[in-house]
Amino acid sequence: KDRLEWIDTNVCHGMETARDRREVGQKPYSEAEIAKFRAMNPVGSRARLIFETALGTAIRISDVGRIPPDAFESGSIHILTNKTGAEVVAGVTKQMLEAWRAWEAHRRRIHDTDPEFAVCAEDGTGLHKRTLSDDMREAFERAGFQKGQRTHALRYTACVRMLESGYSCDDIAELTAHSMASMAKKY
């Protein structure tokens, strides 16, 4: 400290900035973490439906909450993304369909209504993306994940799986509604 009690070193030096985190991206979930999440969040829960849908499609949680219920049974999800308005078309995986059917059966036992969205409250009403995020935060905690684990990492995980399956960065950019392959490369 100097005579005015000012610290002569920058206490923020070396700290990671928000920009650094955006450029590096998030760590994808490992297969062990995916298995752990599935074990602690059973099929039939809304969190499991969100998880399987985000993992299977690489779409943002705000868009998962806007999928119509008939999309799962039709085998194809068509949605205009909330962030960019770009069209995303994704196939429905076996895990997604299983999670959807179990969630819908659970929900119908409580309220026999026709929901506007597949991922909804038990009474069939739509949910704000904050509610979906809160559900997932609780689900990640149940699975023993570190605090701060986010649903957006499912998007990274899905992209890594696509890359490992032989998709090009251009294909991944199109499937994730990125306008440039360079944006998809960070995943």
Secondary structure per residue as TSV (DSSP state, phi and psi in degrees):
chain	resnum	aa	ss	phi	psi
A	1	K	-	360.0	146.9
A	2	D	-	-92.4	-173.9
A	3	R	T	-66.3	-18.0
A	4	L	T	-93.8	8.1
A	5	E	-	69.9	23.8
A	6	W	-	-85.5	140.3
A	7	I	-	-77.6	135.1
A	8	D	S	-91.2	3.4
A	9	T	S	-121.0	153.2
A	10	N	-	-85.1	110.7
A	11	V	T	-69.9	-15.3
A	12	C	T	-91.4	-6.4
A	13	H	T	-58.7	128.4
A	14	G	T	88.0	-5.3
A	15	M	-	-74.4	145.9
A	16	E	-	-73.7	134.7
A	17	T	-	-97.8	165.3
A	18	A	H	-59.4	-37.6
A	19	R	H	-62.6	-41.8
A	20	D	H	-59.1	-43.0
A	21	R	H	-64.8	-39.4
A	22	R	H	-65.8	-39.3
A	23	E	H	-72.9	-34.2
A	24	V	H	-80.2	-34.9
A	25	G	-	87.9	-171.1
A	26	Q	-	-107.5	159.0
A	27	K	-	-78.6	126.8
A	28	P	-	-66.0	155.4
A	29	Y	-	-75.6	141.2
A	30	S	-	-79.8	165.4
A	31	E	H	-62.8	-33.2
A	32	A	H	-66.5	-40.1
A	33	E	H	-67.1	-38.3
A	34	I	H	-62.8	-45.2
A	35	A	H	-63.0	-39.3
A	36	K	H	-65.2	-43.1
A	37	F	H	-60.5	-46.9
A	38	R	H	-62.2	-38.0
A	39	A	H	-66.3	-34.3
A	40	M	H	-95.1	-7.9
A	41	N	S	-132.0	93.5
A	42	P	-	-68.1	157.7
A	43	V	T	-59.2	136.1
A	44	G	T	110.5	-12.1
A	45	S	S	-95.8	151.2
A	46	R	H	-63.1	-38.0
A	47	A	H	-60.7	-39.2
A	48	R	H	-67.3	-38.6
A	49	L	H	-63.7	-44.1
A	50	I	H	-60.6	-47.5
A	51	F	H	-58.3	-52.7
A	52	E	H	-64.7	-36.9
A	53	T	H	-69.4	-46.3
A	54	A	H	-64.0	-40.9
A	55	L	H	-67.8	-36.8
A	56	G	H	-82.1	-20.8
A	57	T	H	-117.6	-20.7
A	58	A	-	67.2	23.0
A	59	I	-	-93.3	156.7
A	60	R	-	-67.2	155.5
A	61	I	H	-61.8	-33.4
A	62	S	H	-63.9	-28.7
A	63	D	H	-85.0	-31.9
A	64	V	H	-57.4	-39.8
A	65	G	T	-71.3	-2.8
A	66	R	T	-115.3	8.8
A	67	I	-	-74.4	130.8
A	68	P	-	-71.7	151.0
A	69	P	T	-62.4	-32.5
A	70	D	H	-72.6	-11.2
A	71	A	H	-62.7	-39.5
A	72	F	H	-66.7	-43.9
A	73	E	H	-70.7	-29.2
A	74	S	H	-74.4	-20.2
A	75	G	T	89.4	1.4
A	76	S	E	-145.9	133.2
A	77	I	E	-104.3	123.6
A	78	H	E	-119.8	121.8
A	79	I	E	-149.7	144.3
A	80	L	E	-90.6	125.1
A	81	T	-	-67.3	145.7
A	82	N	T	-68.0	-37.8
A	83	K	T	-74.7	-45.8
A	84	T	T	-116.0	-14.9
A	85	G	-	79.5	4.3
A	86	A	-	-73.4	147.9
A	87	E	E	-83.4	134.5
A	88	V	E	-121.3	133.4
A	89	V	E	-123.5	125.0
A	90	A	E	-138.3	145.4
A	91	G	E	-78.3	155.9
A	92	V	-	-93.2	123.7
A	93	T	-	-81.5	166.1
A	94	K	H	-59.4	-41.9
A	95	Q	H	-65.5	-38.3
A	96	M	H	-65.1	-45.4
A	97	L	H	-64.0	-42.3
A	98	E	H	-62.4	-44.0
A	99	A	H	-65.5	-40.0
A	100	W	H	-63.4	-49.9
A	101	R	H	-62.1	-41.3
A	102	A	H	-68.1	-42.0
A	103	W	H	-63.1	-45.5
A	104	E	H	-65.5	-38.6
A	105	A	H	-63.3	-44.1
A	106	H	H	-60.8	-48.9
A	107	R	H	-62.6	-40.8
A	108	R	H	-68.2	-28.7
A	109	R	H	-64.2	-29.5
A	110	I	H	-90.8	-47.7
A	111	H	-	-137.9	114.5
A	112	D	-	-88.7	73.7
A	113	T	-	-125.4	159.9
A	114	D	-	-94.8	112.1
A	115	P	-	-78.7	155.5
A	116	E	S	-77.1	-35.9
A	117	F	S	-122.1	149.9
A	118	A	S	-65.8	-46.6
A	119	V	S	-90.0	105.3
A	120	C	-	-145.3	176.4
A	121	A	-	-70.3	164.2
A	122	E	T	-59.6	-26.7
A	123	D	T	-85.8	3.7
A	124	G	S	93.0	-2.3
A	125	T	-	-80.0	153.0
A	126	G	-	-68.5	161.7
A	127	L	-	-123.5	146.6
A	128	H	-	-73.4	150.9
A	129	K	H	-60.9	-27.1
A	130	R	H	-64.6	-40.3
A	131	T	H	-64.1	-41.2
A	132	L	H	-63.1	-42.7
A	133	S	H	-63.7	-40.8
A	134	D	H	-63.0	-42.6
A	135	D	H	-57.0	-45.2
A	136	M	H	-70.5	-35.7
A	137	R	H	-59.7	-45.0
A	138	E	H	-63.5	-40.1
A	139	A	H	-65.8	-40.4
A	140	F	H	-65.3	-38.5
A	141	E	H	-63.7	-42.5
A	142	R	H	-58.3	-35.7
A	143	A	T	-81.2	-3.3
A	144	G	T	80.4	19.7
A	145	F	-	-73.6	156.8
A	146	Q	-	-63.3	148.0
A	147	K	T	-59.7	139.3
A	148	G	T	97.9	-6.3
A	149	Q	-	-62.5	138.6
A	150	R	-	-126.9	155.8
A	151	T	T	-66.8	-25.0
A	152	H	H	-63.8	-24.7
A	153	A	H	-65.2	-22.2
A	154	L	H	-65.6	-33.2
A	155	R	H	-64.4	-44.0
A	156	Y	H	-61.8	-44.5
A	157	T	H	-61.1	-46.1
A	158	A	H	-61.1	-40.1
A	159	C	H	-66.2	-41.4
A	160	V	H	-62.4	-42.4
A	161	R	H	-61.7	-41.1
A	162	M	H	-62.7	-45.2
A	163	L	H	-60.2	-44.3
A	164	E	H	-67.1	-22.1
A	165	S	T	-87.7	-0.8
A	166	G	T	103.9	3.4
A	167	Y	-	-69.3	144.8
A	168	S	-	-82.3	165.1
A	169	C	H	-62.7	-33.1
A	170	D	H	-64.7	-42.8
A	171	D	H	-62.6	-44.2
A	172	I	H	-64.2	-41.3
A	173	A	H	-59.8	-42.4
A	174	E	H	-66.5	-43.4
A	175	L	H	-68.1	-26.4
A	176	T	T	-102.3	6.6
A	177	A	T	64.0	35.7
A	178	H	-	-93.5	140.1
A	179	S	S	-77.2	-19.6
A	180	M	S	-132.8	143.0
A	181	A	H	-62.4	-29.6
A	182	S	H	-61.3	-33.7
A	183	M	H	-67.5	-40.0
A	184	A	H	-69.4	-27.5
A	185	K	H	-62.9	-29.4
A	186	K	T	-65.6	-24.6
A	187	Y	-	-72.9	360.0
